[in-house]
Amino acid sequence: MENSLFSEADLDQTLIPLQREKKLAKIEEKVEENKEFTKKLFIVDGYSLIYRSYYAFLTRPLTDNEG
């Protein structure tokens, strides 16, 4: 296996469950860390809303029968 991508240690079947447990433990830690950040952030582009509403009234002004 000189030219192989994997060494004998990589293919050792006794180490695979241990490595899997380590990976799962890391994933669980990350999930626990992310639970703190459940707040939502809303970003509103205020300038585009102002621009659109300003020019919307130029083409169709709000008027009634009396003017």
TAKA-V133088 format. One record per pair of residues at least 6 apart in sequence whose ideal C-beta (glycine too) atoms are under 6 Angstrom apart, sorted by the first residue. I is the first residue (numbers start at 1). J is the second residue. Records with the same first field share a line. If there is no record, write none. Layout:
I->J / J
This chain:
none
